[in-house]
Amino acid sequence: MKSLKVFSIIAMAITVVSIVSCNNKNQANPNLTKAVVGTYEGTLTTDNLKGTSPATADISAVNDYTVQIHCYGDDIDTTFMLELYEDGNTMRVCFTDEDFYSQYGHGKSEQHHMMGNSGNWTNWSQHMGNDHGQGDQHYGYFNMSDHQFNYTFNIDITEGNTYTQEFSGILQ
């Protein structure tokens, strides 16, 4: 009888430990910035011009899902922040805070980067479904396979008079 009680207690303890262990498989959100921080050397191409100029993008982490980008060269010198969203072998980017509102005319959902599956960050499909309307455009991405960063800058000269500059660089 005594051994039956001990066996029951051990079985119950194993069951509780198993249940708790299974529920804790959701690891903390991954640090998305680790995969993209660094210096990207490349070129800047301006639309309607035949040439390109050398340019550099220094990418640094702001938090686990936001990066600061300093892109500079002969024809550009700008710093801005973007949020990261996983999409297969691509890390897609989107504006943050006020830049998001200025671009799209609306804010993001309240917990836009906390709604991912299995406790992970929001992925690209979730971001597009939760935070964007049809026709909202995005301007850059990281190709994780090629260690490449591409971004299109829309430059306003005067109202109605714009041009684009496209940065393409490889992680050094």
Secondary structure in CASP SS format (residue, H / E / C, confidence):
PFRMAT SS
TARGET T0000
AUTHOR 0000-0000-0000
METHOD secondary structure of the structure
MODEL  1
M C 1.00
K H 1.00
S H 1.00
L H 1.00
K H 1.00
V H 1.00
F H 1.00
S H 1.00
I H 1.00
I H 1.00
A H 1.00
M H 1.00
A H 1.00
I H 1.00
T H 1.00
V H 1.00
V H 1.00
S H 1.00
I H 1.00
V H 1.00
S H 1.00
C H 1.00
N H 1.00
N C 1.00
K C 1.00
N C 1.00
Q C 1.00
A C 1.00
N C 1.00
P C 1.00
N C 1.00
L H 1.00
T H 1.00
K H 1.00
A H 1.00
V C 1.00
V C 1.00
G E 1.00
T E 1.00
Y E 1.00
E E 1.00
G E 1.00
T E 1.00
L E 1.00
T E 1.00
T E 1.00
D C 1.00
N C 1.00
L C 1.00
K C 1.00
G C 1.00
T E 1.00
S E 1.00
P E 1.00
A E 1.00
T E 1.00
A E 1.00
D E 1.00
I E 1.00
S E 1.00
A E 1.00
V C 1.00
N C 1.00
D C 1.00
Y C 1.00
T E 1.00
V E 1.00
Q E 1.00
I E 1.00
H E 1.00
C E 1.00
Y E 1.00
G E 1.00
D C 1.00
D C 1.00
I E 1.00
D E 1.00
T E 1.00
T E 1.00
F E 1.00
M E 1.00
L E 1.00
E E 1.00
L E 1.00
Y E 1.00
E E 1.00
D E 1.00
G C 1.00
N C 1.00
T E 1.00
M E 1.00
R E 1.00
V E 1.00
C E 1.00
F E 1.00
T C 1.00
D H 1.00
E H 1.00
D H 1.00
F H 1.00
Y H 1.00
S H 1.00
Q H 1.00
Y H 1.00
G C 1.00
H C 1.00
G C 1.00
K C 1.00
S C 1.00
E C 1.00
Q C 1.00
H C 1.00
H C 1.00
M C 1.00
M C 1.00
G C 1.00
N H 1.00
S H 1.00
G H 1.00
N C 1.00
W C 1.00
T C 1.00
N C 1.00
W H 1.00
S H 1.00
Q H 1.00
H H 1.00
M H 1.00
G H 1.00
N H 1.00
D H 1.00
H C 1.00
G C 1.00
Q C 1.00
G C 1.00
D C 1.00
Q C 1.00
H C 1.00
Y C 1.00
G E 1.00
Y E 1.00
F E 1.00
N E 1.00
M C 1.00
S C 1.00
D C 1.00
H C 1.00
Q E 1.00
F E 1.00
N E 1.00
Y E 1.00
T E 1.00
F E 1.00
N E 1.00
I E 1.00
D E 1.00
I E 1.00
T E 1.00
E C 1.00
G C 1.00
N E 1.00
T E 1.00
Y E 1.00
T E 1.00
Q E 1.00
E E 1.00
F E 1.00
S E 1.00
G E 1.00
I E 1.00
L E 1.00
Q C 1.00
END
